[in-house]
Amino acid sequence: MKFNAKKLLLVSSVAAALAGCNSSDDKKDSISLDLRLMETTDIHTNVMPYNYFVSQADNEENLPEWGLARTSLVIAETRKEVANSMLFDNGDLIQGSPMGDYMAALGAEHLKDETHPVYKAMNHLEYDAANLGNHEFNYGLEYLGEALEGSEFPYVSANVWKADDSLEKVSDATEECEVRITEEFYDAAEHMYNPYVILDREFIADDGKAHTVKVGVIGFTPPDIMGWDASNLVCNVVVSDIKKTAEHYVPIMKAEGADVIVAIPHSGLNNNDDEFAENATLHLAYVDDVDAIMFGHDHRDFPNDTGEYGDIPDVDEEKGLINGIPAVMPGYWGAKLGVIDLKLNSKDGGETWSVDHSKSTAALRSLVEGSDGEIEDLVETEHEGTVEYMAETIAEIDVNMNSFFPQVVPDLSMQVVNEAQLHQLKKWKEAGDFADASDDALLLSVSAPFKSGRNGGADYTNIQEGELTNASIADIYVFDNNTPAVLKMTGKDMRNWIEWINSNAYRSLPLADGETFLVEEFPGYNFDAFFGGFDAEGNGLLKYKVNVEKESKYTNIDGFKYDTTDSEQLTSLTYNGVEIADDAEIYVITNNYRASNSDMPGVDNATIVKEDGSIVNRDLVQTYLADLLEEQEGTKLSFPNAKVFELEAPTTTTSVSFASARLEEGFRCADKITGLSTEQEDGTKEGTEGFTIYNFNFDYSGEFNCSAK
């Protein structure tokens, strides 16, 4: 076949002319605009820049580096810089600070007449939309519903649904409420909250004119709420997988005309491919048509230059990109503001828009000097009520309590929680629970230091002045959503549990150059320590020793995926001087969060034999202190240290270093407690500044209580 050269030339010329014509028309109709998205997350009712755990004088001298009233100034500055902006909140808003506790104590009935202080502030700041975090469910669905009535902006949560008997169950058992999540489920189930919203916003483009942009906003809650708040949610709501829910709804949002889709998952960032993953932000970046991700839950910063996300494929942590999609996570408590700048283009004169991800950026902004007086005035009543409530004295104590050093010396603040839990366990046993328990079954408790630097160098339990107040209870047990649960296990299970903690918390000695003794990535609130009570002479019944020069039993740990070695760091585990046998029968009381970790060694073979969702573990502490006051017949309580565990390092001749609280009380206690010292050198924890370096030389011959001043 022969081509006609003249015809080919003519066709090419016409095509070129048409292309030139179309190019001119496209250029005429092509416009662009810049859209700034701002995010707060994990405010935890920290509206005021005020530390309710210290005196008013301390607050006046040191303005805390948090609080939505301080973030407000950053929001105002960031808005002024651009013509077009939107503001979102990621969740964990109504719980987590003394003000949150105070409001919860007033109850849902109070919220029928009064707007929750967080919404007084946020309505003033004119948020565009918000997502539900896991802690929104801590106080129950009724309280949450009344609180949300105060919001003047829409809420979204795509993966929380109403429980319905007509939905297909996983099991036919009459008491079974777990629903089978299939593609049909998404069409049959009814949402508890709006899954998404599409907001029509007028924005100024580069042609100087206002154009309508349809901004779709979709939110997600961690599926783990079904375990964390089981007493409030089981048989009341159903939760679906984050990624699958996004894959279902994002195309629907596009079909309904969304030009831009912003995903707001209350979910952290790690490298996993698990269904129903708690941390599923990475998954969302691979869902087509998601244009920006504003995430939270982890209380970390993204973008950052710490290298903590460097091993996750397609994550550029310095630029704030996940699979090329701009993303931010602005820490916690309003200490930072997340900012994403999107470049939007239109080829039809502003009728429709698309996002140019290659020209979009992500960044975090820190606080500026001062605080917003208007917001402080809006929440003044609730603030003053919180101050008065937290200052009420419960009892005098003979020691100060803190959580500065729980991984290296037996910690008294953690022991008080264990004492309270064990107190309740024995009450249940005396009331007839665990009737099939053998006569020699051991009753134990396990807890962790819930304030141990997660939120900076001052975020530690720090009870001074020789007294316990209402604030002290919140200081000791920060999570007011934990409910008690009892596990039945064996001595071998208990050993595995302790080995799991050792393997996660410590690096085996000797350390390599640049290594720290404590594994900073392992959060303190997961550092479990067991407790068995006291004998008649006041000595701790449970004792165990850990040789940190031995190899860890569990290695290559990634979540609850790990390799198991033959090594054991636990060299001794005794109760009342007798080694605990592998087949020993043990009942251990803990919280529902820990009891639900069925993939964790030690818990994996245990059986939950009692749960009580009607009370919270923090209340156990309050009740125990009241019973102790009555028992000791006075207003001053004594707290001997049970000295439960010791770390052994037989051939180590030098001390090891670790980062902890940058607080005067921390320095003072390091001088009082055997084996500890500090030169008050500045240090970092997980790349975050604001901590102090402490030294420990494995000396357990002396005192571990920090005496009252």
Stockholm file with secondary structure:
# STOCKHOLM 1.0

chainA/1-709         MKFNAKKLLLVSSVAAALAGCNSSDDKKDSISLDLRLMETTDIHTNVMPYNYFVSQADNEENLPEWGLARTSLVIAETRKEVANSMLFDNGDLIQGSPMGDYMAALGAEHLKDETHPVYKAMNHLEYDAANLGNHEFNYGLEYLGEALEGSEFPYVSANVWKADDSLEKVSDATEECEVRITEEFYDAAEHMYNPYVILDREFIADDGKAHTVKVGVIGFTPPDIMGWDASNLVCNVVVSDIKKTAEHYVPIMKAEGADVIVAIPHSGLNNNDDEFAENATLHLAYVDDVDAIMFGHDHRDFPNDTGEYGDIPDVDEEKGLINGIPAVMPGYWGAKLGVIDLKLNSKDGGETWSVDHSKSTAALRSLVEGSDGEIEDLVETEHEGTVEYMAETIAEIDVNMNSFFPQVVPDLSMQVVNEAQLHQLKKWKEAGDFADASDDALLLSVSAPFKSGRNGGADYTNIQEGELTNASIADIYVFDNNTPAVLKMTGKDMRNWIEWINSNAYRSLPLADGETFLVEEFPGYNFDAFFGGFDAEGNGLLKYKVNVEKESKYTNIDGFKYDTTDSEQLTSLTYNGVEIADDAEIYVITNNYRASNSDMPGVDNATIVKEDGSIVNRDLVQTYLADLLEEQEGTKLSFPNAKVFELEAPTTTTSVSFASARLEEGFRCADKITGLSTEQEDGTKEGTEGFTIYNFNFDYSGEFNCSAK
#=GR chainA/1-709 SS CCCCHHHHHHHHHHHHHHHHHHHHHHHHHCEEEEEEEEEECCCTTCCSSCCTTSCHHHHHHSCCSCCHHHHHHHHHHHHHTCSCEEEEECSCCSSSSHHHHHHHHHHHHHHTTSCCHHHHHHHHHTCCEEECCGGGGTTCHHHHHHHHTTCSSCEECTTEEECCTTSCBSCCCTTCCCBCCCHHHHHHCCBSSCSEEEEEEEEECTTSCEEEEEEEEEEECCTTHHHHTHHHHTTTEEECCHHHHHHHHHHHHHHTTCSEEEEEESCCCCCCCCTTCSCCHHHHTTSTTCCEEECCSSCCEESCSSCTTTTSTTEETTTTEETTEEEEEECSTTSEEEEEEEEEEESSTTSSCEECGGGCEEEEEECCSSCCHHHHHHTHHHHHHHHHHHHCEEEEESEEEECSSTTTSCCHHHHHHHHHHHHHHHHHHHTTCSTTCCTTCEEEEEECCSCBSTTCTTCBCEECTTEEEHHHHHHHCCCTTCCEEEEEEEHHHHHHHHHHHHHHHBCCSSCCTTCCSBCTTSCGGGCCEEECCBCTTSCBSEEEEEETTSCCSEEEEETTEEEECSCCCEEEEEETTEECCTTCEEEEEEEHHHHTCTTSTTTTTCEEEEECTTSCHHHHHHHHHHHHHHHHTSSEECCCCCCCEEEECTTCCSCEEEEECCSHHHHHHHHHSTTEECCCCEEEETTEEEEEEEEECCCCSSCCSEECC
#=GC SS_cons         CCCCHHHHHHHHHHHHHHHHHHHHHHHHHCEEEEEEEEEECCCTTCCSSCCTTSCHHHHHHSCCSCCHHHHHHHHHHHHHTCSCEEEEECSCCSSSSHHHHHHHHHHHHHHTTSCCHHHHHHHHHTCCEEECCGGGGTTCHHHHHHHHTTCSSCEECTTEEECCTTSCBSCCCTTCCCBCCCHHHHHHCCBSSCSEEEEEEEEECTTSCEEEEEEEEEEECCTTHHHHTHHHHTTTEEECCHHHHHHHHHHHHHHTTCSEEEEEESCCCCCCCCTTCSCCHHHHTTSTTCCEEECCSSCCEESCSSCTTTTSTTEETTTTEETTEEEEEECSTTSEEEEEEEEEEESSTTSSCEECGGGCEEEEEECCSSCCHHHHHHTHHHHHHHHHHHHCEEEEESEEEECSSTTTSCCHHHHHHHHHHHHHHHHHHHTTCSTTCCTTCEEEEEECCSCBSTTCTTCBCEECTTEEEHHHHHHHCCCTTCCEEEEEEEHHHHHHHHHHHHHHHBCCSSCCTTCCSBCTTSCGGGCCEEECCBCTTSCBSEEEEEETTSCCSEEEEETTEEEECSCCCEEEEEETTEECCTTCEEEEEEEHHHHTCTTSTTTTTCEEEEECTTSCHHHHHHHHHHHHHHHHTSSEECCCCCCCEEEECTTCCSCEEEEECCSHHHHHHHHHSTTEECCCCEEEETTEEEEEEEEECCCCSSCCSEECC
//
